[in-house]
Amino acid sequence: MFGLFKKKPKEKQPPQIQDLNGKPIKAGDRVTSLRYELGACKVVLEGLEYFYESEEKEGERISYVKMVDAITENQKVLLLTEADA
């Protein structure tokens, strides 16, 4: 009515991703890849998309979309803790 109650457009947010055990993953975390033989990876957020950059293979970078587990819809990675490092 008169434009007083217009909906504000929502800002797009990056997706919420979780490792195979259901732990949330955010940019900057270190994970172990269970696919593509990447080994230990660092999670990088570029725009609205996450990438896994391999620390063991120079220049290897995989999108989070390729790491989705079909059954659980979580990522095929395991979150590394400080004790694992």
C-alpha positions as CSV (number, residue, x, y, z in Angstrom):
1,M,0.0,0.0,0.0
2,F,1.8,3.3,-0.7
3,G,5.2,1.6,-0.8
4,L,5.7,1.7,3.0
5,F,6.1,-2.0,3.4
6,K,8.3,-3.0,0.5
7,K,10.4,-6.1,0.9
8,K,14.1,-5.5,1.0
9,P,16.1,-7.6,-1.4
10,K,18.2,-10.2,0.5
11,E,21.9,-10.3,-0.1
12,K,23.0,-13.6,-1.5
13,Q,25.0,-15.7,1.0
14,P,27.5,-18.5,0.3
15,P,26.1,-21.9,0.9
16,Q,26.4,-23.6,4.3
17,I,28.6,-26.7,3.7
18,Q,29.4,-29.5,6.1
19,D,32.0,-32.2,6.2
20,L,31.2,-35.9,6.0
21,N,30.6,-36.0,9.8
22,G,28.2,-33.0,9.7
23,K,30.6,-30.4,11.1
24,P,30.3,-27.0,9.5
25,I,33.0,-25.8,7.1
26,K,34.0,-22.2,6.6
27,A,36.6,-20.3,4.6
28,G,40.1,-20.8,5.9
29,D,39.5,-24.2,7.4
30,R,41.9,-27.1,6.6
31,V,40.3,-30.4,5.4
32,T,41.4,-33.8,4.1
33,S,39.9,-34.5,0.7
34,L,38.4,-38.0,0.2
35,R,38.2,-37.5,-3.6
36,Y,40.6,-36.6,-6.4
37,E,43.7,-37.5,-4.3
38,L,44.1,-33.9,-3.1
39,G,45.2,-34.7,0.4
40,A,45.2,-31.8,2.8
41,C,43.4,-28.8,1.5
42,K,42.5,-25.2,2.5
43,V,39.0,-24.0,2.0
44,V,38.8,-20.7,0.0
45,L,35.7,-18.6,-0.6
46,E,35.7,-16.8,-3.9
47,G,32.6,-14.8,-4.6
48,L,29.8,-17.1,-3.5
49,E,31.6,-20.3,-4.2
50,Y,33.9,-22.4,-2.1
51,F,37.0,-24.1,-3.5
52,Y,39.4,-26.7,-2.1
53,E,43.1,-25.8,-2.8
54,S,45.4,-28.7,-2.3
55,E,48.4,-28.0,0.0
56,E,50.2,-31.1,-1.4
57,K,49.6,-30.8,-5.1
58,E,50.7,-27.3,-6.4
59,G,47.9,-25.5,-8.3
60,E,45.2,-28.2,-7.8
61,R,41.9,-26.6,-7.0
62,I,38.4,-28.2,-7.0
63,S,35.0,-26.6,-6.6
64,Y,32.9,-27.7,-3.6
65,V,30.1,-28.8,-6.1
66,K,32.3,-31.7,-7.2
67,M,32.8,-32.9,-3.6
68,V,29.1,-33.5,-2.7
69,D,28.2,-36.9,-1.3
70,A,25.1,-38.2,-3.1
71,I,23.6,-39.9,0.0
72,T,24.2,-37.4,2.8
73,E,24.6,-34.2,0.6
74,N,27.6,-33.3,2.8
75,Q,31.0,-32.7,1.4
76,K,33.4,-35.6,0.8
77,V,36.0,-34.1,3.1
78,L,37.0,-34.4,6.8
79,L,37.6,-31.3,8.8
80,L,41.2,-31.2,10.3
81,T,41.5,-30.0,13.9
82,E,44.5,-28.4,15.6
83,A,45.4,-31.8,17.0
84,D,45.5,-33.3,13.5
85,A,47.9,-30.7,12.2
